[in-house]
Amino acid sequence: MESSPKRMPTLDEVAQRAGVSRTAASRVINNAPHVSRAKREAVERAVRELGFVPNPTAQALATRRVGAVVLAVSSDEPGLFADPFFAEVIVGVSAALEQTDLELILLLANTPRGRDRLERLLRSRRADGVMLMALRGDDPLGRLAEQTDLPVVFGGLPLTGEPRWYVDADNRGGARLAAEHFVRTGRRRPVMITGQLDTQVAAARERGFTEGLALAGVPLLGVEAGDFTEDGGAAAMERLLAAHPAPDALFTASDAMAIGALRTLRTHGLRVPEDVAVIGFNDLASARHTAPPLTTVHQPVRSLGREMARMLVGAIEGNDPGPLILPTRLTVRESAPDVPTGS
């Protein structure tokens, strides 16, 4: 009597034996690079013990290239990609991808519909990798990134945790430069407009600014939150002036908010820089055309996009690039000149 053929072990059984998720087991079997050593060794041991043999057809489907990558932004604002900051990021991403055969898919993913679309893209493997930007708090996009076996590169750190692959600017150090500039030029009554409180970029810039002031023994009079827009900056400046009528320095976490704040300061008859020195952050083209031209912390926005894309391409090709922090510097213009107050 012939014995029945031996049943082959399944991927689920490999994952269970290794004590990892099915996704992690799949990553190891398909030789994906973004798996911890411990998980990789556990899965490889389970494969040997169970005698698991990957299905060639399924493996081919899992490792094939489709020739596209996604840039997903946690926003529901349709005009976002026309925003000067994100436009520069896209220019950088596109410049890096020109050296490859990869197409770019832009996706707004801060609504259930947008997240569902991204999830479908990832699940059906209609992209070779993903870049995520503008994550806030406990963002669902972060959880989607954890669930996929595709390479994911973060543009800027999320508020909690530290992903394997990310590109960011030295937000904390750049904000500290702004504080040091105010102190050096004799400003002693500074206020600040920060960004959304559930973003890492806003937290890092506020922390750097307050640290720079504290080291010099200068108190921060007040902080108001904006939303990285001109209107948000204008409204936050109104609140600051209501609470602190005579500041002599203002640091904003973005150039757009600085532009809105300049509008409010003019409305209240306050001169820049004679009464209030103003420093922004980003150094976009608009900073050169404000009245007066804006002193601002320069971050290499186009390079941010370019390095994100380069990192993602490297990960897709099986490399394991490390995180990258881009330098920032202060660009001094007329809104906060490099001369002491009263000179």
C-alpha positions as CSV (number, residue, x, y, z in Angstrom):
1,M,0.0,0.0,0.0
2,E,1.5,3.3,-1.1
3,S,1.9,6.0,1.5
4,S,0.3,9.3,0.7
5,P,2.6,12.1,-0.4
6,K,4.0,14.2,2.4
7,R,2.3,17.6,2.9
8,M,4.6,20.5,2.3
9,P,4.9,23.1,5.1
10,T,3.3,26.5,4.5
11,L,4.6,30.0,5.0
12,D,2.3,30.4,7.9
13,E,3.8,27.4,9.6
14,V,7.3,28.8,9.0
15,A,6.2,32.1,10.6
16,Q,4.7,30.3,13.6
17,R,7.8,28.2,14.2
18,A,10.0,31.2,13.9
19,G,7.8,33.3,16.2
20,V,7.5,36.1,13.6
21,S,4.7,37.6,11.5
22,R,3.9,36.1,8.1
23,T,5.2,39.4,6.5
24,A,8.5,39.1,8.3
25,A,8.8,35.4,7.2
26,S,8.1,36.4,3.6
27,R,10.7,39.2,3.7
28,V,13.4,36.7,4.8
29,I,12.4,34.0,2.2
30,N,12.4,36.6,-0.6
31,N,15.7,38.0,0.7
32,A,14.3,41.5,1.4
33,P,17.0,43.6,3.2
34,H,15.0,45.3,5.8
35,V,14.7,42.5,8.4
36,S,16.5,42.3,11.7
37,R,19.3,39.8,12.1
38,A,17.4,38.0,14.9
39,K,14.3,37.5,12.8
40,R,16.2,36.5,9.7
41,E,18.1,33.8,11.7
42,A,14.8,32.6,13.3
43,V,13.1,32.2,9.9
44,E,16.1,30.5,8.3
45,R,16.2,28.0,11.2
46,A,12.5,27.3,10.8
47,V,12.9,26.8,7.1
48,R,15.6,24.2,7.7
49,E,13.7,22.4,10.4
50,L,10.4,22.2,8.5
51,G,12.0,21.6,5.1
52,F,10.1,24.5,3.6
53,V,10.6,25.0,-0.2
54,P,9.4,28.4,-1.6
55,N,6.9,28.2,-4.4
56,P,8.8,29.5,-7.4
57,T,5.8,31.2,-8.9
58,A,4.9,33.0,-5.7
59,Q,8.6,33.9,-5.2
60,A,8.8,35.4,-8.7
61,L,5.7,37.5,-8.0
62,A,7.1,38.7,-4.7
63,T,10.5,39.8,-6.1
64,R,9.5,41.2,-9.5
65,R,9.9,44.9,-10.2
66,V,7.0,46.9,-11.4
67,G,9.0,50.1,-12.2
68,A,7.3,52.6,-9.9
69,V,7.7,54.1,-6.5
70,V,5.2,56.1,-4.3
71,L,5.7,59.4,-2.6
72,A,2.8,59.5,-0.1
73,V,2.2,62.6,2.1
74,S,0.0,62.5,5.2
75,S,-2.3,65.4,4.0
76,D,-5.7,65.8,2.5
77,E,-4.9,69.2,0.9
78,P,-5.1,68.9,-2.9
79,G,-2.9,71.9,-3.4
80,L,-0.1,70.5,-1.3
81,F,2.1,69.4,-4.1
82,A,2.1,73.0,-5.4
83,D,3.4,74.2,-2.0
84,P,6.9,75.6,-2.5
85,F,8.4,73.2,0.1
86,F,6.8,70.0,-1.4
87,A,7.4,71.2,-4.9
88,E,11.2,71.4,-4.1
89,V,11.0,67.9,-2.6
90,I,9.4,66.6,-5.7
91,V,12.0,68.2,-7.9
92,G,14.7,66.5,-5.9
93,V,13.0,63.1,-6.0
94,S,12.4,63.4,-9.7
95,A,16.1,64.3,-10.4
96,A,17.2,61.2,-8.6
97,L,14.7,58.9,-10.3
98,E,15.8,60.2,-13.7
99,Q,18.9,58.1,-13.3
100,T,16.7,55.0,-13.0
101,D,13.7,53.4,-14.9
102,L,11.3,54.1,-12.0
103,E,8.2,56.2,-12.3
104,L,6.9,58.4,-9.5
105,I,3.3,58.1,-8.1
106,L,2.2,61.0,-5.9
107,L,-0.4,60.3,-3.3
108,L,-2.3,62.3,-0.7
109,A,-3.0,59.8,2.1
110,N,-4.5,61.5,5.1
111,T,-8.1,60.4,4.4
112,P,-9.6,56.9,4.6
113,R,-9.9,56.9,0.8
114,G,-6.2,57.9,0.4
115,R,-5.0,55.4,2.9
116,D,-7.1,52.6,1.3
117,R,-5.5,53.5,-2.1
118,L,-2.0,53.3,-0.7
119,E,-2.8,50.0,1.1
120,R,-4.1,48.6,-2.2
121,L,-0.9,49.7,-4.0
122,L,1.2,48.0,-1.4
123,R,-0.9,44.9,-1.1
124,S,-1.0,44.3,-4.9
125,R,2.7,45.3,-5.2
126,R,2.0,47.9,-7.8
127,A,5.1,49.8,-6.5
128,D,8.6,48.8,-5.7
129,G,8.9,51.1,-2.7
130,V,7.5,54.0,-0.8
131,M,8.6,57.4,0.5
132,L,6.4,58.8,3.4
133,M,6.3,62.5,4.5
134,A,4.5,64.8,6.9
135,L,3.5,62.0,9.4
136,R,1.7,63.3,12.5
137,G,1.3,61.7,15.9
138,D,0.1,58.1,15.8
139,D,-0.3,58.3,12.0
140,P,-1.9,55.3,10.3
141,L,0.6,55.6,7.5
142,G,3.3,54.6,10.0
143,R,1.4,51.4,10.7
144,L,1.0,50.7,7.0
145,A,4.7,51.0,6.6
146,E,5.3,48.4,9.3
147,Q,2.9,45.9,7.6
148,T,4.4,46.0,4.1
149,D,7.5,44.0,3.0
150,L,8.4,46.8,0.5
151,P,11.2,49.2,1.3
152,V,9.9,52.4,3.0
153,V,11.9,55.6,3.4
154,F,10.7,58.3,5.7
155,G,11.2,62.0,4.8
156,G,11.6,63.4,8.3
157,L,11.3,61.4,11.5
158,P,7.9,60.5,12.8
159,L,6.9,61.8,16.2
160,T,7.6,58.4,17.9
161,G,10.0,55.6,17.1
162,E,12.9,55.6,14.6
163,P,12.4,53.9,11.3
164,R,15.3,52.0,9.7
165,W,15.5,54.3,6.7
166,Y,14.9,58.1,6.8
167,V,16.3,61.4,5.6
168,D,15.9,64.5,7.7
169,A,17.4,67.9,8.3
170,D,19.1,69.0,11.4
171,N,16.0,70.8,12.7
172,R,17.1,71.1,16.3
173,G,20.6,72.4,15.4
174,G,19.1,74.9,12.9
175,A,16.7,76.3,15.4
176,R,19.5,76.6,17.9
177,L,21.4,78.8,15.3
178,A,18.4,81.2,15.2
179,A,18.5,81.5,19.0
180,E,22.2,82.1,19.0
181,H,21.8,84.8,16.4
182,F,19.1,86.7,18.5
183,V,21.3,86.5,21.6
184,R,24.4,87.7,19.7
185,T,22.5,90.7,18.3
186,G,21.1,91.8,21.6
187,R,17.5,90.5,21.4
188,R,16.2,89.6,24.9
189,R,12.4,89.3,24.5
190,P,12.0,86.5,21.9
191,V,8.7,84.7,21.0
192,M,8.2,81.7,18.7
193,I,5.6,80.3,16.3
194,T,5.9,76.5,16.2
195,G,4.2,74.1,13.8
196,Q,1.6,71.4,14.5
197,L,2.3,70.0,18.0
198,D,2.0,66.4,16.8
199,T,4.9,66.6,14.4
200,Q,8.5,65.7,15.1
201,V,9.7,68.7,13.0
202,A,7.8,71.2,15.1
203,A,9.0,69.5,18.3
204,A,12.6,69.5,17.2
205,R,12.6,73.1,16.1
206,E,11.0,74.3,19.3
207,R,13.4,72.2,21.4
208,G,16.4,73.6,19.6
209,F,15.3,77.2,19.9
210,T,14.5,77.0,23.6
211,E,17.8,75.2,24.3
212,G,19.8,77.9,22.5
213,L,18.1,80.6,24.5
214,A,18.5,78.7,27.8
215,L,22.2,78.3,27.3
216,A,22.5,82.1,27.1
217,G,20.1,82.7,30.0
218,V,17.4,84.3,27.9
219,P,13.8,83.3,28.6
220,L,11.3,82.5,25.9
221,L,8.4,84.9,26.4
222,G,5.8,82.8,24.6
223,V,5.1,80.1,22.0
224,E,2.0,79.7,19.8
225,A,1.3,76.9,17.4
226,G,0.7,77.5,13.7
227,D,0.1,75.1,10.9
228,F,3.1,75.9,8.6
229,T,0.9,78.2,6.5
230,E,0.9,82.0,6.1
231,D,-2.6,82.3,7.6
232,G,-1.6,80.1,10.5
233,G,1.5,82.3,11.1
234,A,-0.6,85.5,10.9
235,A,-3.1,84.2,13.4
236,A,-0.5,82.9,15.8
237,M,1.3,86.3,15.7
238,E,-2.0,88.0,16.7
239,R,-2.2,85.7,19.8
240,L,1.4,86.3,20.7
241,L,1.0,90.1,20.6
242,A,-2.2,89.9,22.7
243,A,-0.2,88.1,25.4
244,H,3.2,89.8,24.9
245,P,2.8,93.2,23.3
246,A,6.5,94.1,23.1
247,P,8.6,91.2,21.8
248,D,11.8,92.1,20.1
249,A,12.5,88.9,18.3
250,L,10.3,86.2,16.5
251,F,11.4,82.8,15.4
252,T,8.9,80.8,13.2
253,A,9.2,77.1,12.3
254,S,8.7,77.8,8.6
255,D,9.1,80.6,6.1
256,A,5.4,80.6,5.3
257,M,4.4,81.3,8.9
258,A,7.1,84.1,9.0
259,I,5.5,85.7,6.0
260,G,2.1,85.6,7.7
261,A,3.6,87.0,10.9
262,L,5.3,89.9,9.0
263,R,1.8,90.8,7.8
264,T,0.4,90.9,11.3
265,L,3.4,92.9,12.6
266,R,2.9,95.6,9.9
267,T,-0.8,95.8,10.9
268,H,0.2,96.5,14.5
269,G,2.6,99.2,13.4
270,L,5.7,97.2,14.4
271,R,8.8,97.7,12.3
272,V,11.0,94.8,11.2
273,P,13.8,94.6,12.2
274,E,13.9,97.8,14.2
275,D,11.2,96.7,16.7
276,V,11.1,93.0,16.0
277,A,13.7,90.8,14.3
278,V,12.2,87.9,12.4
279,I,13.8,84.5,11.5
280,G,12.1,81.8,9.5
281,F,13.0,78.2,8.6
282,N,13.5,76.5,5.2
283,D,15.0,79.3,3.0
284,L,12.6,78.8,0.1
285,A,12.7,81.3,-2.8
286,S,9.9,83.3,-1.2
287,A,12.2,84.3,1.7
288,R,14.2,86.5,-0.7
289,H,11.2,88.5,-1.7
290,T,9.5,89.4,1.5
291,A,9.6,93.0,2.8
292,P,12.2,93.1,4.3
293,P,14.0,90.0,2.9
294,L,13.8,87.2,5.4
295,T,16.6,85.9,7.6
296,T,16.0,82.1,7.7
297,V,17.4,78.8,8.6
298,H,18.4,77.1,5.3
299,Q,17.6,73.4,4.9
300,P,18.5,71.7,1.6
301,V,14.9,70.9,0.7
302,R,15.7,69.7,-2.8
303,S,18.5,67.5,-1.5
304,L,16.0,66.0,1.0
305,G,13.9,64.7,-1.9
306,R,16.9,63.6,-3.9
307,E,18.5,61.7,-0.9
308,M,15.1,60.1,-0.1
309,A,14.9,58.7,-3.6
310,R,18.5,57.6,-3.7
311,M,18.0,55.8,-0.4
312,L,14.9,54.1,-1.6
313,V,16.5,53.0,-4.9
314,G,19.4,51.5,-2.9
315,A,17.0,49.6,-0.7
316,I,15.1,48.3,-3.7
317,E,18.4,47.0,-5.1
318,G,19.1,45.1,-2.0
319,N,21.4,47.5,-0.2
320,D,21.0,48.6,3.4
321,P,21.7,52.4,3.5
322,G,21.9,54.1,6.8
323,P,19.8,57.1,8.0
324,L,20.9,60.5,6.8
325,I,20.7,63.9,8.6
326,L,21.3,66.9,6.3
327,P,23.0,70.0,7.6
328,T,21.3,73.4,8.2
329,R,22.7,76.9,8.3
330,L,21.6,80.4,8.9
331,T,21.0,82.7,5.9
332,V,21.2,86.3,7.2
333,R,19.1,88.9,5.4
334,E,17.5,92.2,6.4
335,S,14.7,90.9,8.7
336,A,17.3,90.0,11.4
337,P,20.6,91.6,10.4
338,D,23.9,90.5,11.9
339,V,24.4,93.6,13.9
340,P,23.6,94.3,17.6
341,T,20.3,96.1,18.4
342,G,20.6,99.8,18.4
343,S,23.8,99.8,16.2
